[in-house]
């Protein structure tokens, strides 16, 4: 399985309406995406959001990422977010949120704050 974890921090709360509009459109697209095994969304605080998706393979993820509403959401994210981070890896199981967050933080040279 191909794992994709993203973390996005908005420029401020004023960006929330635009963010949620594009998020809802992307969620609808994901429900019909070829090869999607698992999808999860995590709210860290009012301006920081995570996604965890698990795909049959990298090709399925790439096909979803580069089309339709998700592609538009990626374009708009550059205007509404301060930070955009991602990490991908192969696994034979769906990772926990704890593992996903730890991997991303480590990838960017941070130690995850507990609590």
C-alpha positions as a printed NumPy array, in Angstrom:
array([[  0.   ,   0.   ,   0.   ],
       [  1.068,   3.572,  -0.655],
       [  0.685,   5.945,   2.305],
       [  0.35 ,   9.711,   1.911],
       [  0.283,  12.115,   4.865],
       [ -0.116,  15.869,   4.5  ],
       [ -0.108,  18.783,   6.94 ],
       [ -1.35 ,  22.241,   6.016],
       [ -1.276,  25.371,   8.164],
       [ -3.522,  28.196,   6.994],
       [ -2.386,  31.827,   6.997],
       [ -5.192,  32.552,   9.45 ],
       [ -8.787,  31.795,  10.392],
       [-10.018,  34.064,   7.607],
       [ -8.896,  31.34 ,   5.178],
       [-11.17 ,  28.691,   6.733],
       [-14.195,  29.157,   4.403],
       [-12.097,  28.786,   1.25 ],
       [-10.204,  25.85 ,   2.77 ],
       [-13.376,  23.976,   3.739],
       [-15.009,  24.581,   0.365],
       [-12.084,  22.947,  -1.419],
       [-11.783,  20.242,   1.231],
       [-15.406,  19.182,   0.753],
       [-14.98 ,  19.056,  -3.022],
       [-11.826,  16.951,  -2.645],
       [-13.576,  14.581,  -0.242],
       [-16.342,  14.014,  -2.79 ],
       [-13.725,  13.295,  -5.441],
       [-11.886,  10.89 ,  -3.121],
       [-15.026,   8.842,  -2.461],
       [-14.951,   7.788,  -6.13 ],
       [-11.177,   7.58 ,  -6.521],
       [ -9.688,   4.446,  -7.976],
       [ -7.539,   2.539,  -5.47 ],
       [ -8.368,   4.477,  -2.29 ],
       [ -8.296,   2.087,   0.684],
       [ -8.495,   4.484,   3.631],
       [ -8.888,   8.222,   4.169],
       [ -8.768,  10.232,   7.39 ],
       [ -8.745,  13.921,   8.349],
       [ -7.289,  15.396,  11.56 ],
       [ -7.679,  18.922,  12.955],
       [ -4.644,  19.954,  14.995],
       [ -5.955,  23.433,  15.827],
       [ -8.039,  26.147,  14.139],
       [ -5.55 ,  26.598,  11.311],
       [ -3.661,  23.302,  11.014],
       [ -5.078,  20.236,   9.279],
       [ -3.769,  16.788,   8.374],
       [ -4.785,  14.134,   5.871],
       [ -3.9  ,  10.458,   5.876],
       [ -4.711,   8.458,   2.769],
       [ -3.873,   4.873,   1.932],
       [ -3.841,   3.744,  -1.685],
       [ -3.429,   0.437,  -3.48 ],
       [ -0.32 ,   1.902,  -5.133],
       [  1.447,   5.162,  -5.98 ],
       [ -0.177,   5.336,  -9.408],
       [ -3.678,   5.486,  -7.886],
       [ -2.629,   8.302,  -5.555],
       [ -0.983,  10.229,  -8.395],
       [ -4.078,   9.88 , -10.575],
       [ -6.249,  11.342,  -7.787],
       [ -3.77 ,  14.07 ,  -6.856],
       [ -3.371,  15.391, -10.379],
       [ -7.05 ,  15.707, -11.342],
       [-10.237,  17.581, -10.715],
       [-11.134,  19.156,  -7.414],
       [ -8.002,  17.983,  -5.625],
       [ -5.751,  19.566,  -8.228],
       [ -7.665,  22.837,  -7.816],
       [ -7.361,  22.535,  -4.016],
       [ -3.593,  22.114,  -4.329],
       [ -3.407,  25.245,  -6.479],
       [ -5.428,  27.329,  -4.018],
       [ -3.511,  25.958,  -1.014],
       [ -0.424,  27.882,  -2.063],
       [ -2.404,  31.097,  -1.598],
       [ -4.134,  30.278,   1.689],
       [ -1.466,  28.32 ,   3.578],
       [  1.803,  29.228,   5.276],
       [  3.048,  25.657,   5.487],
       [  2.42 ,  22.665,   3.242],
       [  4.143,  19.425,   4.19 ],
       [  3.871,  15.852,   2.974],
       [  5.453,  12.471,   3.338],
       [  4.841,   9.197,   1.492],
       [  5.937,   5.64 ,   2.116],
       [  5.056,   2.045,   1.324],
       [  3.537,  -0.196,   3.989],
       [  1.587,  -3.42 ,   4.375],
       [ -0.741,  -1.847,   6.971],
       [ -2.675,   1.337,   7.634],
       [ -0.604,   3.508,  10.001],
       [ -2.   ,   5.128,  13.134],
       [ -2.253,   8.883,  13.398],
       [  0.51 ,   8.796,  15.987],
       [  2.888,   7.022,  13.605],
       [  1.882,   9.275,  10.693],
       [  2.499,  12.472,  12.644],
       [  5.79 ,  11.187,  14.025],
       [  7.045,  10.272,  10.545],
       [  6.149,  13.673,   9.078],
       [  7.664,  15.628,  11.968],
       [ 10.846,  13.548,  11.789],
       [ 11.021,  14.036,   8.005],
       [ 11.012,  17.817,   8.546],
       [ 13.533,  17.635,  11.389],
       [ 11.133,  18.256,  14.257],
       [ 10.315,  16.333,  17.375],
       [  6.546,  16.052,  17.818],
       [  5.257,  17.921,  20.843],
       [  3.319,  15.605,  23.1  ],
       [  0.036,  16.68 ,  24.594]])
